[in-house]
Each structure stands twice: as C-alpha cells, then as structure tokens.
Amino acid sequence: MAAAVPPIDVHCVHAGPDAPVQGPAAHPLVVATAVLRWGPVAAAPSGAARVQLPHHAMLRVFGRRLRLAAPPAGTPAPMVCPLDLALTGTAWARFLNELLTRGLLDAAPFSSSAALQLAIDRLDVSPAALEVKEPDLLPVGGLAAAAALAGDAAHAQRGAPRRASAAASAARPAAAALAALAPCLAPLACTPLSTLEVEGDAPWTVIAYLSGMLGPCLGQAERDRAGSQVQLGAHLLASGCISAYGLPPSANPQLLASYFKDYVLALEGALPPSLCAPNAAGPQWLEEARDAATYLRDDAGRRSVEDKRLYLLAPGAPLLFSALGDVRRGGEARDLVFALATALLPDARMSAPTTPLATAVRRVEASLAPRRAVLAAASANGASPQSVVAALVEHAASLRSPSAVAATDTAPSRSGAYGGDGGGGLAFGSLDAEFSSAPFVHFERTILSSPCHTPDERAGIFDLALAGTLRSTLRILVNAPSAAALSRRRPCLGKLAELRPFLPEYLASAVLRLYYSRHYHRDRPRRDLWNLDAHPALLGRFLKFDLDTDWYGSPDDPGLLYFLSSVETRRIGWGEHPRGPPG
C-alpha cells in the first residue's frame, strides 16, 4: 500500500503584478509537477528550499474545479473580477490538500501540464472542500466592487434624482479607481466571478482559462503598461465578442462583459487537444487563445492555425512525420498529408479545404501502420518526402486498381475495389518472382521454423504476412477464390491458411498496440475482452487495407473503441463512450 502523502503548506504574498504561491521544493506534489517550472525563491527560516508558481498559473492549472461558496443569508456575494482575483495561501493549502487526499499523485509523475489537468478533472473530490469563501480572497484591488458602485450611481442619476446625490457620493472612490484603469480593461472590471461560473464538475473552467490568458495583472503598473499580456488579452476578448456576436464596436463595457462567459467557453474548446502545446505557460496561454479565436473564425482561419501548429502533431504521428522528413512548412506539409489521405482513404472523402488537419493526420497515421515495410523501402537512401509520398500513393493504387487485376489475374473475376479476387491482384504466373524475393523468403523461413501456439507467436507471423509487399500472403488471408489453389503451391502458404481463423485475435492485438502506443492508461484493457469476432466486415476491411476505419479512436471519436466490451469501457473511465454489442 502506498504511503500517505504529507499535507502541503503554501503561502501567498501580493507583490507587484503577481501574488506567487510558495511551497516546499521537496514536497511530493512539487516534485511530481516539475513540468510546471516552479521557480526558486528564498529559503524558509528553517533553511528548507522553497519554490513558487505565479498566481495566474496556479489558477489555470489547479483552479478549474473551484467554485464560489454561497454567501450566508442576508450577506451580499463578494465582489471580485478576473483582474483582481487572488486567493490566500491558506485557501490554496486547503484546495491542494483536498486534491492530494483524493489521490492526485496516483497518476504521478506528470509528463505535461495537460496531463496534470486531466488527472485533476478525473478526481472524485468533495465540492464543499473546493469552495471559495470571502476570507479566501486576497485583497488586491476591489475593481469589481468599484465598477458595481459606479454603475449604481449612474443608474440612480438616471432613474431616481432625489437619491442620486447619496449614491454618487458613495461611488466617488469607485469612480476614481475605475478612471485610472485602461479603457480596454473596463469590461473585465464589470465582470463579477459569479457570472463566469459554469455548471458541472469544473465550475471555474472559464475563470481558469481567463486567468492564464490575462497573465499577471494584480498591479496597476502592469494594467497600465501598453502591450502587457492583460491588455492584449482584453483586446482579444472585446474584438472576439464584437465579431462573433455582431455587437457594435462602441458596445459599452457591461454589454461586452455579458458575452465573455460564452465566448471564453468557445475559445477553451476550439483547438483539438493535439494542437495545444502540452506545457504552455505565461504568454503562450494568450497565444493559444488568439489561435483559438482564429481557428473559430472560418476555414481559412482554421487552416492558418493548423499550419502554424503543425509541429505539435508530430509526436502522435511518428510514421507520417518520418515520411514528411524535414518538411515543416504548413502549406507544403498539408498538400502531402492530403495526397496520402486521398490515396489511402478514398472512401473517407477528406479534403484540405474542409477537413481538419488533425483528423487527416490521425487517420493517415493509422493507415500507415500496416504499411511499415512499404514506408521503410520508400524512405531508403535519403529519398525526399515528395518521393516517399509518391511511392505510398503508387502502392495504394496498385492494390486498388481493378484494371490491373483484370489484366493479370487468371482467377474468376469479381467486381470490387480490390480486384477480381477480393484483394489478391496477382497472376499465378507472376508468383515465381515474389517467391524468390527477400521478404517472402524471410516470411517462409519464419513461419516454417516458428511455433504458432500463442497469440504473440501468431502475431509475429501475421505481421510479416501483412507487411504490405507480399500479395500472395494477402490473398491467402482475405480468402480469395484462388486462395485454396495458392495455398497448395508452397507449404508456408498452406500453414498461413491454417492460421486464418486466428485473425480476429490478431486484429484485436494490433489495435491495442496502435492505440496504447499514444494513449496512456494505467490499466490497459485485456485483449480477450474485445468482441471483434462478431464483426467479419470490419475484419475484411482491415485485411484489404480499407483503412477508412479509424484504428486509434479517441474519447471524442471512438473508432474501434466502439467494439470494446462495456466492462472495459467503464474500467478505463470513458463512461460517455458508445458501448460495444453485448458478448
């Protein structure tokens, strides 16, 4: 049983534009979240090393699940806006210790801040323990209260002249505070936190996103500085709301503020996760918000963001990016990706103008998995990316061309996308050349000398048979009309035909390997709980390289995960997934 994590003690002191949260450098939480780039700070009186994190970063990473506590009866809600939001060290200690108690470090260490946020989102926490009460707020500004008083005074002057004098007198300090504020920040000062909370398990989703986007903004000097992150973020919010909701450019601050919640929610969910930098921080959060706004604008905006962030797709598509080589310019890489998508996935009808690049990259990567040998051969001797893509396109066309099959295959013809015999496309008279090729000789030696009793042993055989260069083995496995005669020509092909009933088992293993090579889960599903034997059409498409099926899948686009048993779907925590058929 793992040892209990000691509680963490943190402190927070307002200094200038920030109120950094300081804690012990050796605490397990700090060690496990090193990706957050905690900065050094003066040692504690005891001599223990300490580190700190900017307050806006704490809110962005750890703040999504916080919520405002309901004020006591007869007590007004505390007035605080995104510009003067800061929490005391005591509050942060309480919140962080709740996360630790609920098992946050069970998933440690964290490879990215995105992985840390995902782990926090999955915790079963006590909502009451994460409530922000008035004593938890660090007094740093009072801009929201000032804006409210100024608004009340203006309303009184318009609607109740006899009460106007008293209201205006009470609001004079507020008006002075607001007068010192840059005009672009006025809408944010008019936005109480209570208007930004959302329903669900992460009430501060909008507030956390805004905090990262605005950066350090607790000091007047930073708010006044032209070109500061907070001013740039405020301009982005205002212009985005005016454009997205058709507001007049002269819209007053209160009107703009009323749209902030919906617009920030749209920004927060705009970019696909694969286009988000896994360890963004500081100004990068503003850059991500700016790109999200551009991505939402139209197809041209989406493509410009995809071209800019193309490099972020590389870790999830190693095969494709090995083919692209040093091509990193968005437009050129896009052309190569969609050339492959058209050739390898013709039924998917993906096109550069309308299909998100992240979707095309993921689908093409999946389709390259069973073509590793073809990719390796095409990439040999320093071939250019254009040559590699051309070779892959030519190979895909050779598998799919009915006319080529009809000209060479002596077996009875059947119409279809893969030639007369459902995928063989090879005349018996031309097999001698293949039988003497190095890939076939290697396959023959391996299958005749290897045991085939376990799933792993059989998987090695199927890997060689489906390497992408041997059409005789492909014909055996798709059970073409000529397969029976072909299996008698060579003992190795006869043995391969005997292994064909194990193909569903191999498919399940292949999908698991592909999926879990890029998706981390502590508990990987057992392959014997996959229910693929009941889906012969799926198996047939796999064998015929009809890879318009998504072999990876994701929580948003389940792909083959649709066929997971309901037991496994629950166990890996995707309760919203479509459940596979009972079996």
Stockholm file with secondary structure:
# STOCKHOLM 1.0

chainA/1-583         MAAAVPPIDVHCVHAGPDAPVQGPAAHPLVVATAVLRWGPVAAAPSGAARVQLPHHAMLRVFGRRLRLAAPPAGTPAPMVCPLDLALTGTAWARFLNELLTRGLLDAAPFSSSAALQLAIDRLDVSPAALEVKEPDLLPVGGLAAAAALAGDAAHAQRGAPRRASAAASAARPAAAALAALAPCLAPLACTPLSTLEVEGDAPWTVIAYLSGMLGPCLGQAERDRAGSQVQLGAHLLASGCISAYGLPPSANPQLLASYFKDYVLALEGALPPSLCAPNAAGPQWLEEARDAATYLRDDAGRRSVEDKRLYLLAPGAPLLFSALGDVRRGGEARDLVFALATALLPDARMSAPTTPLATAVRRVEASLAPRRAVLAAASANGASPQSVVAALVEHAASLRSPSAVAATDTAPSRSGAYGGDGGGGLAFGSLDAEFSSAPFVHFERTILSSPCHTPDERAGIFDLALAGTLRSTLRILVNAPSAAALSRRRPCLGKLAELRPFLPEYLASAVLRLYYSRHYHRDRPRRDLWNLDAHPALLGRFLKFDLDTDWYGSPDDPGLLYFLSSVETRRIGWGEHPRGPPG
#=GR chainA/1-583 SS CCCCCCCCCCEECCBTTBCCEEEETTSHHHHHTGGGCCEEECCCTTCCCEEEECHHHHHHHHCTTCEECCCCTTCCCCCCCGGGCCBCHHHHHHHHHHHHHTTGGGGCSCSSHHHHHHHHHHCCCCGGGGEECGGGBCCSCCHHHHHHHHHHHHHHHHHCHHHHHHHHHHHHHHHHHHHTSCGGGHHHHTCCGGGTCCSSSCTTHHHHHHHHHHCSCCSHHHHHSTTCHHHHHHHHHHHHHHHHHTCCTTCCHHHHHHHHHHHHHHHHTTSCGGGSCTTCCTHHHHHHHHHHHHHHHCHHHHHHHHHHTGGGGGGGCHHHHHHHTTCCCHHHHHHHHHHHHHHHCGGGCCCTTTSCHHHHHHHHHHHHGGGHHHHHHHTGGGCCHHHHHHHHHHHHHHHHCHHHHHHHCCSCCCCSTTTTTTSCCCCGGGHHHHHTSHHHHHHHHHHHHSCCCSHHHHHHHHHHHTSSSCHHHHHHHTTCTTHHHHHTTCHHHHHHHHHGGGHHHHHHHHHHHHHHTTSCCSSCCCGGGBCCTTCHHHHHHHHTTCTTSCSSCCSSSCGGGGGBCHHHHHHTTCTTSCCCCCC
#=GC SS_cons         CCCCCCCCCCEECCBTTBCCEEEETTSHHHHHTGGGCCEEECCCTTCCCEEEECHHHHHHHHCTTCEECCCCTTCCCCCCCGGGCCBCHHHHHHHHHHHHHTTGGGGCSCSSHHHHHHHHHHCCCCGGGGEECGGGBCCSCCHHHHHHHHHHHHHHHHHCHHHHHHHHHHHHHHHHHHHTSCGGGHHHHTCCGGGTCCSSSCTTHHHHHHHHHHCSCCSHHHHHSTTCHHHHHHHHHHHHHHHHHTCCTTCCHHHHHHHHHHHHHHHHTTSCGGGSCTTCCTHHHHHHHHHHHHHHHCHHHHHHHHHHTGGGGGGGCHHHHHHHTTCCCHHHHHHHHHHHHHHHCGGGCCCTTTSCHHHHHHHHHHHHGGGHHHHHHHTGGGCCHHHHHHHHHHHHHHHHCHHHHHHHCCSCCCCSTTTTTTSCCCCGGGHHHHHTSHHHHHHHHHHHHSCCCSHHHHHHHHHHHTSSSCHHHHHHHTTCTTHHHHHTTCHHHHHHHHHGGGHHHHHHHHHHHHHHTTSCCSSCCCGGGBCCTTCHHHHHHHHTTCTTSCSSCCSSSCGGGGGBCHHHHHHTTCTTSCCCCCC
//
